[in-house]
Amino acid sequence: MALPDSIAERARQGAKVRREVLGAAYVDAGKRRANAFTEHFIEFTQSQCWGNVWLREGLSHKTRSMLNVCMLAALARWHEFEVHVRGALNNGVTAEEIAEILLHTAVYAGIPIASEGFRRADAIIAQVAAEQKA
């Protein structure tokens, strides 16, 4: 699939991918909190991140999610890590694969990072499981 030519079309398609990956509840909550100031960043990420990189054919959404979990843990960007653990689960990454990603992260980014990642991922995995039962 060729990338959309216009920024508006990238933003439109990016918003769709963002909703698919992160879930409607997360995206809708963000829209309710948005204001004229924060809308600039939402539009930017929808067109450039979600509507550009995530639309490329080179990697599956599952693979991109796995990379995000690893990178965000290594960078200790915990809020985004939690968001993307949920997104990874939405993209078919299993809890066992997330554990493997965090073990791999431990070797290259350190035990304390992986320890925090396991703690936070465990909570998100439990939340998602509870939501699926409800």
Residue, then its C-alpha position, 0 to 999 in steps of 0.5 A: m500500500a502506498l502512503p497517502d499523499s496528503i497530510a490530511e489523508r495520512a491523519r485520517q488513515g492514521a486516526k483509524v490505525r491508532r484507534e485499532v491499535l490503542g483501542a477505542a476507549y483510550v482514543d476516545a478518552g484522549k479526545r475528551r481531554a483534548n483542547a485547542f493546545t493539545e490537539h496540535f500534538i494529536e494531529f501531528t502524531q496521527s499524521q506522522c506516526w500513525g499515518n506515516v510509519w504505521l502505514r508502511e508495509g515493511l513491518s506488521h503491526k504486531t512487530r511494530s508493537m513488539l518494538n515499541v514495548c522494547m524501546l519504551a521500556a529501555l527508555a523508561r517512558w512508562h506511560e507510553f509503555e503501558v499504552h503500547v503494552r495494551g496496543a501490543l495485546n490488541n495486535g496479537v502479541t501474547a503475554e508470553e511474548i511480552a515477557e520474552i521482550l522484557l527479558h531481552t530488554a533486561v540484557y541490553a537495557g538493564i535489570p531495573i528497567a525490565s523489572e519495572g517493565f514486568r511490573r507495569a506490563d503485568a498490571i496491563i495484562a491483568q486489566v485487559a484480561a478482566e475487560q475481556k471477561a466483562 
